[in-house]
Amino acid sequence: MSKCLTKNDVQKILNISKTTLERWIKKGCFIPGTQFGENSVRFRESEVSEYLDRVFAGEERTTVTTDIKNKRCA
């Protein structure tokens, strides 16, 4: 089972600000994570890793995000 990461964890991994992460999520350029309660979101470490691998390989962020979200719903 994949470890769950907080927004803060993801911000540190990506070296971005909270505002940037939230903007990317809102624009569909990053995986939205899973809501746990009213103010808590977690991200699967495996999905963040896949996202990074694919983006660094040159794929468009929104395409990668859509593919990962579609896997969840499949």
C-alpha positions in Angstrom: 0.0 0.0 0.0 1.2 3.5 -0.9 2.2 5.9 1.8 -0.1 9.0 2.1 1.5 12.4 1.8 0.2 15.8 3.1 0.1 18.9 1.1 3.1 20.1 3.0 5.0 16.9 2.1 4.1 17.4 -1.6 5.2 21.0 -1.5 8.6 20.0 -0.1 9.0 17.2 -2.7 8.1 19.6 -5.6 9.9 22.6 -4.0 6.8 24.8 -4.6 4.7 27.1 -2.4 1.3 26.2 -1.0 -0.3 28.7 -3.4 1.4 27.1 -6.4 0.2 23.6 -5.4 -3.3 24.8 -4.9 -3.3 26.6 -8.2 -2.0 23.5 -10.0 -4.7 21.4 -8.4 -7.4 23.9 -9.3 -6.2 24.2 -12.9 -6.0 20.4 -13.3 -2.2 20.3 -13.6 -1.7 18.2 -10.5 -3.5 15.3 -9.0 -6.2 16.5 -6.6 -5.5 14.1 -3.7 -8.1 12.6 -1.5 -10.2 14.6 1.0 -10.0 13.3 4.6 -12.4 15.5 6.6 -13.1 19.1 6.0 -9.5 20.5 6.0 -7.3 17.5 5.3 -6.1 16.2 1.9 -3.7 13.4 1.3 -1.8 12.3 -1.8 -0.7 8.8 -2.6 3.1 8.7 -2.7 2.9 6.3 -5.7 0.8 8.8 -7.7 3.1 11.7 -6.9 6.1 9.6 -7.9 4.3 8.6 -11.2 3.4 12.2 -11.8 7.1 13.3 -11.4 8.4 10.5 -13.5 6.1 11.3 -16.4 6.5 15.1 -16.2 10.3 14.8 -16.2 10.0 12.4 -19.2 8.4 15.3 -21.0 4.7 14.6 -20.8 2.2 17.5 -20.4 1.2 18.0 -16.7 -2.6 18.1 -17.5 -2.3 14.8 -19.5 -0.5 13.1 -16.7 -3.0 14.3 -14.1 -6.0 13.2 -16.2 -4.4 9.7 -16.7 -3.8 9.3 -13.0 -7.3 10.4 -12.1 -8.8 8.0 -14.7 -6.9 5.1 -13.2 -8.5 5.8 -9.8 -12.0 5.6 -11.4 -11.3 2.6 -13.6 
